[in-house]
Amino acid sequence: MTSEIIKVKDLLIGDGTPKICVPLNGKSEEELLVQLDLALQEPCDILEWRADFYLAFQDTEEWQPMLSKIRAKTDKPLIFTLRSESEGGQSSLRRSDGLALLRDVCQQGDVDFVDIELFEEDGSLDEAKMEFLVEAAHSNNKRVILSNHDFDKTPDMDAIIKRLHAMERLGADLPKVAYMPLSI
């Protein structure tokens, strides 16, 4: 894997000290805006809107007005994440609906990163779908985090390396894996 410095606004990722990312996971507008105000009182480099927490309780069209309210308060680099239940999130949307929402965010949202889960619900990899979404993001000046999560176990090292290489091949700006350790 190559090591590249990613520049988003004035932030350099992959250079200097590790960056601090604060998640915003409020279920309501009020909760989200309180969390945002608290996050902005502390030093942080990036914000991550875990929209799956919010949209699990709202209409899926509500991402646009909420994003506008977040952006009215800050210009910090922002990640848009819609984490599925199968990867530890709150979104119960069908995969196709979740990916359509991510496509819309890529095309219309004032975000800097979109987090896209690498695998389908059945564990397969639809490379054409991933290439389409990555292109939709990149053509709209968004960076892509391709991610994979398993909160039950850690895959073997070969599987992890294959996943990271697939993410890189598919155009991820930042590949991400998060797994549950079961032993030292």
C-alpha positions in Angstrom: 0.0 0.0 0.0 1.2 3.5 -0.8 1.4 6.2 1.8 0.0 9.4 0.5 -0.7 12.7 2.3 -4.3 13.7 1.9 -5.0 17.5 1.9 -8.5 18.5 2.9 -9.0 22.3 3.4 -6.0 23.2 5.5 -5.6 19.7 7.1 -2.9 17.3 6.1 -3.7 13.7 6.8 -0.8 11.4 6.9 1.7 14.1 7.9 2.7 15.3 11.3 0.7 14.4 14.4 -2.2 12.0 14.4 -5.5 13.7 13.7 -8.5 13.9 16.1 -11.9 13.0 14.7 -15.0 13.6 16.8 -18.2 11.7 15.9 -21.6 13.3 16.0 -24.2 10.7 16.6 -27.3 12.5 17.9 -30.7 11.0 17.1 -32.4 14.4 16.9 -31.5 17.8 15.6 -31.2 19.1 19.1 -28.9 16.3 20.2 -26.7 16.8 17.1 -26.4 20.5 17.5 -25.5 20.2 21.2 -22.8 17.6 20.3 -21.5 19.8 17.6 -21.2 22.8 19.9 -19.4 20.7 22.5 -17.0 19.3 19.8 -16.2 22.8 18.6 -15.2 23.8 22.1 -12.3 21.2 22.1 -9.4 20.9 19.7 -10.4 18.5 17.0 -9.3 18.2 13.3 -12.2 16.4 11.7 -15.9 15.8 12.5 -17.8 12.7 11.5 -21.5 12.9 11.1 -22.8 9.4 11.9 -26.0 10.0 9.9 -27.2 6.5 10.6 -28.0 7.5 14.2 -30.0 10.5 13.0 -31.7 8.9 9.9 -32.7 5.8 11.8 -35.3 8.1 13.4 -36.0 10.6 10.5 -37.0 10.6 6.9 -34.0 9.8 4.7 -34.5 13.2 3.0 -33.7 14.9 6.2 -29.9 14.7 5.7 -29.9 17.8 3.5 -31.4 20.3 6.0 -29.4 18.8 8.9 -26.2 19.0 7.0 -26.9 22.7 6.2 -27.4 23.3 9.9 -24.0 21.6 10.7 -22.3 23.5 8.0 -23.7 26.8 9.2 -21.8 26.3 12.4 -18.4 25.0 11.1 -16.2 24.6 8.1 -14.1 21.8 9.6 -13.5 18.8 7.4 -16.6 16.6 7.7 -17.1 12.9 7.1 -20.6 11.6 6.2 -21.1 8.1 7.5 -24.2 5.9 7.1 -23.1 2.8 8.9 -25.3 -0.3 8.4 -26.5 -2.5 11.2 -24.5 -5.4 9.7 -21.3 -3.4 10.3 -22.2 -2.0 13.8 -24.3 1.0 12.8 -27.9 2.1 13.2 -29.0 2.2 9.5 -31.6 -0.5 8.7 -31.9 0.8 5.1 -31.6 -1.8 2.4 -28.1 -1.7 0.9 -29.4 -0.2 -2.4 -31.2 2.6 -0.6 -28.2 3.4 1.6 -25.9 3.5 -1.4 -28.4 5.7 -3.3 -28.4 8.1 -0.3 -24.6 8.1 -0.3 -24.6 8.8 -4.1 -26.9 11.8 -3.4 -24.6 13.0 -0.6 -21.6 12.8 -3.0 -23.5 14.8 -5.6 -25.2 17.4 -3.4 -23.7 17.4 0.1 -21.3 19.9 1.5 -19.0 17.2 3.0 -15.4 16.4 2.5 -15.4 12.6 2.9 -18.0 9.9 2.4 -17.5 6.6 4.2 -18.6 3.7 2.0 -18.8 0.2 3.3 -16.8 -2.2 1.1 -19.0 -5.3 1.3 -22.6 -6.1 0.4 -24.9 -7.4 3.1 -24.1 -11.0 2.0 -20.3 -10.4 2.3 -19.7 -10.2 -1.4 -17.8 -7.3 -3.1 -19.6 -5.6 -6.0 -16.6 -3.9 -7.6 -18.7 -2.1 -10.3 -20.9 -0.6 -7.6 -17.9 0.5 -5.6 -16.2 2.0 -8.7 -19.4 3.9 -9.5 -19.7 5.4 -6.0 -16.0 6.2 -5.7 -16.2 8.0 -9.1 -19.3 9.9 -8.0 -17.5 11.1 -4.9 -14.2 12.0 -6.7 -16.0 13.8 -9.6 -17.7 15.9 -6.9 -14.5 16.7 -5.0 -15.2 14.3 -2.1 -12.6 12.0 -0.6 -13.6 8.4 -0.1 -13.1 6.2 3.0 -13.8 2.6 2.0 -14.4 0.7 5.2 -15.0 -2.7 6.7 -16.1 -3.5 10.2 -16.6 -6.7 12.2 -17.5 -6.4 15.9 -17.6 -10.2 16.4 -14.1 -11.2 15.4 -10.9 -10.3 13.6 -10.3 -11.9 10.1 -7.0 -13.5 9.5 -4.1 -11.3 8.3 -4.4 -12.5 4.7 -8.1 -11.5 4.5 -7.3 -8.1 6.0 -4.5 -7.4 3.6 -6.7 -8.5 0.6 -9.4 -6.1 1.8 -7.0 -3.2 2.1 -5.6 -3.9 -1.3 -9.1 -4.1 -2.8 -9.9 -0.7 -1.2 -6.8 0.8 -2.6 -7.5 -0.7 -6.1 -11.1 0.7 -6.0 -9.8 4.2 -5.4 -10.1 4.7 -1.6 -8.4 7.8 -0.4 -8.4 6.3 3.1 -8.9 2.6 3.6 -10.3 1.7 7.0 -10.8 -1.6 8.9 -12.1 -2.1 12.4 -12.3 -5.5 14.0 -12.9 -7.1 17.4 -9.8 -8.7 18.9 -10.5 -12.0 20.6 -7.1 -12.6 22.0 -3.8 -10.9 22.7 
